[in-house]
């Protein structure tokens, strides 16, 4: 989920609710992969097989880990080294504590 710190501070109950529903949705997808692939295929106008391939390649998660933060730092270095990102950011400030595992 993407939001601002201000929105979280003012509407923490909404953020927690969206987070809960998202986690439940991910669990449903894991428990019902065939139905998930069929729904994805229909929504995106692709074959069910292509939808299954996309599902296998996607990294769906509901909480970020310390490893995810480290990966973001590596990605940021790559982007900066290759002129694709001008300003460095403090990666830890991009993720609110409520979203960490």
C-alpha positions as CSV (number, residue, x, y, z in Angstrom):
1,X,0.0,0.0,0.0
2,X,1.2,3.5,-0.7
3,X,0.2,6.4,1.4
4,X,1.6,9.4,3.2
5,X,2.7,9.5,6.8
6,X,0.1,12.2,7.5
7,X,-2.7,10.0,6.2
8,X,-1.5,7.1,8.4
9,X,-1.4,9.4,11.4
10,X,-4.9,10.8,10.7
11,X,-6.5,7.6,9.6
12,X,-4.7,4.7,11.1
13,X,-7.9,2.7,11.4
14,X,-8.4,2.8,7.7
15,X,-4.8,1.8,7.0
16,X,-5.1,-1.2,9.3
17,X,-8.4,-2.2,7.7
18,X,-7.0,-2.1,4.2
19,X,-3.9,-4.0,5.4
20,X,-6.1,-6.7,6.9
21,X,-8.3,-7.0,3.8
22,X,-5.2,-7.2,1.6
23,X,-3.7,-10.0,3.8
24,X,-7.0,-11.9,3.6
25,X,-7.1,-11.5,-0.2
26,X,-3.5,-12.8,-0.5
27,X,-4.5,-15.8,1.6
28,X,-7.5,-16.4,-0.6
29,X,-5.3,-16.3,-3.7
30,X,-3.0,-18.9,-2.1
31,X,-5.9,-21.1,-1.1
32,X,-7.6,-20.8,-4.5
33,X,-4.9,-20.6,-7.2
34,X,-7.1,-21.9,-10.0
35,X,-9.9,-19.4,-9.4
36,X,-7.3,-16.6,-9.0
37,X,-5.8,-17.5,-12.4
38,X,-9.2,-17.6,-14.1
39,X,-10.1,-14.2,-12.6
40,X,-6.8,-12.7,-13.6
41,X,-7.0,-14.1,-17.1
42,X,-10.5,-12.6,-17.6
43,X,-9.6,-9.2,-16.1
44,X,-6.4,-8.9,-18.2
45,X,-7.6,-10.6,-21.4
46,X,-5.0,-13.3,-21.3
47,X,-5.0,-17.0,-21.2
48,X,-5.4,-18.9,-17.9
49,X,-1.9,-20.4,-18.6
50,X,-0.4,-17.0,-19.0
51,X,-2.1,-15.8,-15.8
52,X,-0.7,-18.8,-13.9
53,X,2.8,-18.0,-15.2
54,X,2.4,-14.4,-14.1
55,X,1.2,-15.6,-10.6
56,X,4.3,-17.8,-10.3
57,X,6.6,-14.9,-11.2
58,X,5.0,-12.4,-8.9
59,X,6.2,-11.7,-5.4
60,X,2.9,-11.1,-3.5
61,X,3.4,-10.1,0.1
62,X,1.5,-8.3,2.8
63,X,4.4,-7.3,5.1
64,X,7.9,-6.1,4.3
65,X,10.9,-7.8,5.9
66,X,14.4,-6.5,6.7
67,X,15.6,-8.4,3.6
68,X,13.1,-6.4,1.5
69,X,14.6,-3.2,2.8
70,X,18.1,-4.3,2.1
71,X,16.9,-5.2,-1.5
72,X,15.5,-1.7,-1.9
73,X,18.9,-0.3,-0.9
74,X,20.6,-2.5,-3.5
75,X,18.1,-1.4,-6.1
76,X,18.6,2.2,-5.2
77,X,22.3,1.9,-5.6
78,X,21.8,0.3,-9.0
79,X,19.4,3.1,-10.1
80,X,21.8,5.8,-8.9
81,X,24.9,4.2,-10.4
82,X,23.1,4.1,-13.8
83,X,21.8,7.6,-13.7
84,X,18.2,6.5,-13.3
85,X,17.7,8.1,-9.9
86,X,19.1,11.5,-8.9
87,X,18.5,11.8,-5.2
88,X,19.3,9.2,-2.5
89,X,16.5,8.4,-0.1
90,X,16.6,6.8,3.4
91,X,14.9,3.6,2.5
92,X,13.8,2.9,6.1
93,X,11.7,6.1,6.0
94,X,9.7,4.8,3.0
95,X,8.1,2.0,5.0
96,X,6.0,2.7,8.0
97,X,6.5,0.4,11.0
98,X,3.0,-0.9,10.7
99,X,3.9,-2.5,7.4
100,X,7.0,-4.4,8.7
101,X,6.9,-8.0,9.6
